[in-house]
């Protein structure tokens, strides 16, 4: 069983920064990648950033075009912990951000955290 817990989020002005954190734990298959997805009101959930966690540290990353150069996903330590540094936030970055951990080919989701960017 995989548990995913997010923290961070909140209200920030456009142009500001915010950091989200996520910790995953597993009692079964190893976690091979973690990432952040967001869901804006009335829209489908979309990938924001993903990082592989196969190696003890580091990992390959992938970003949505809309956040490239503004967001950075990184691993916080050798455990299954990742953070998402969000800079130069825009109004359209508003949404519920979900952390995802893939283990044994299955996706596991956190409860989500609200990010609101105001003008």
N, C-alpha and C positions, 0 to 999 in steps of 0.2 A: 504494500500500500504506500502511496506517495502523498505526502502532505505539502502544500504550497502556501506560504504566508507572505503577504505583501505588507509594506509600510511606506509611508511618505504620502505624497499627494497633497492637495489643498488648493488654495486660491492664490493666483499670482498675476501680476500685471503683464501685459504684452511686452516682450523684450526681456523679461526676467528669466530666472532659472529655477529649477526644481530638481530634486533627486528622489528617485524611487528605489526601494530596496526589496529584495525577494530572497527568501530562504526556503529551500526544499529539502525534505528528508524522505528516505525510502527504506522500507523493510523488505523490498523485493528486488526487481531488476535495477541495474545501475542507471542513473540519469545520464543521458547522452547529450542533451541540449536543453537550454533554457532560453526564454525570450519574453518579450513584452508585446502585447496586443492591445489595441484600444477600440472602443466602441462609442461612436458619437450618437447622440439622440436620433433615432429613426434610421440608423445605418447599420450595416453589418460589421461584425468584428473584423479588424484588419491587423495584419502583422506590422509591427513598428521596428523591432530589432530582435535578432537572434544570435546566440553565441553557443558554440559547441563546448561540451564539458567532458569530453572523453579523456583528455590529458589532465594531469594534476593541476596545472595552471594554464592560463592563457586560453586560446581557442579561436576558431574562425568565426567571423562576424558577418552579418548580413543586415542591411537596413532598407526600409522603405525609401523610395526616392524623395518623398516629401520631408524626410527628417535628416537626410544625409548632410553632414557638415554641421548639424546643430545638436544632434543627440549622440551619446556615446554609451554603449553597453560594455560592461566589464565585469570580471569576476573579482569578488572581494577577497577570497582566500582559496585554499585548497578544497574547501567544502563546497557544497552546492548553494552558493550564495552569489547573486548577481545584483548589480545596481544599474540604473539608467539615469545618466546625467543629461538633463534637458536644458539647453541654453537657447537664447533668442526665441523664446516661446511666442507662438502666434495664436490668434483667436481660434483658428481651426485645429489647434492641438487639444482643445477641450474634449473631454470624454472620460469614460471609465476605463482605466488601464488595468489589464489583467496579466498576471505572470503565468507563464506556462512552463511546465517541465515535462520532457518526453522521457519515458522509461519503458523499456521493453516494447517500443513501438506505439505506446499509448500516450495520449495527451492528458495531462493533469493540470487543473486550473485552480488559481487562487480565487478569493472572494471578490477581488476587484477593489480599486481605489480611485476616487474621483479626482480629476485634475480639471480645474476651471481657470481659463485664461481670460482676463478682463481687459477692456480697453482703457 
